Amino acid sequence: MTTTTAHPVDTQLIGIIHDALRRDLGRTFDTLSIRAPLGARRRAALADHLTWTLAFLERHYTTEEECLWPLARRRAPTSAPMLHQLTTGHARIHHATGTVTTAVRVYRNSDTPRVRDDLRGALERLCTILLPQLDREETELTPILATTITDTEWNTWLQHHLLHTTRPAELARETYWLNDTLDPERRTVTTRLLHPHHRSLTHHVVTLSYRHHSRHLWRTRTTTGTRQHSSRIHTALHQVDTTLSAT
């Protein structure tokens, strides 16, 4: 029997985190598809940002598995098979992430076509596993979490696990990273949940630094109001899904 809470918990932050991952992994893949060399400084910045993004992905998944999923498994027993499949997916993602991490270390010091293609290929293989997993977690698992965990349990995960080991400057960076390209309505979610943790000059300094970093890295101003998770990778996956659905 499923045990539900009195009112659904607001779990929008999970989708916001997923969209930030989709956005920047897509940006990275598209940047790696540029045939002209990026230059040493921009290449190093891209490598560092990808390494940071993958570390965030690993921490996000680890804390989900340790804190949120056991609650869903205990209170909604019928979700156990799905959670087992998603946990297996996490293991595959972890392995693919390790391959990308190895490739990005090489790329940081070399921009030969072969090295760049190796990294792009590793990133594409990661995303073919990761993107469908993110979609499934949002459509199938998040609704279960919303109705089976309490606000207190959600806040414990957020404040003492997802954010627990984060320094103020790092938290400010993560907040701006999540807000990048968010529409105003969804941005209020991150402001409400994360802003109280870093109300200081640090936030403003890091915000300015991140804006400069983002423009240097992607060579474009960020656009608010769109869910940017359609790179060449996501478009290709969508085409595959459409073809399979038609057969």
Secondary structure, 3 states (H helix, E strand, C coil): CCCCCCCCCCCHHHHHHHHHHHHHHHHHHHHHCCCCCCCHHHHHHHHHHHHHHHHHHHHHHHHHHHHHHHHHHHHCHHHHHHHHHHHHHHHHHHHHHHHHHHHHHHHHCCCCHHHHHHHHHHHHHHHHHHHHHHHHHHHHHHHHHHHHCCHHHHHHHHHHHHCCCCCHHHHHHHHHHHHCCCCHHHHHHHHHHHHHHHCCHHHHHHHHHHHHHHHHHHCCCCCCCCCCCCCHHHHHHHHHHHHHHHC
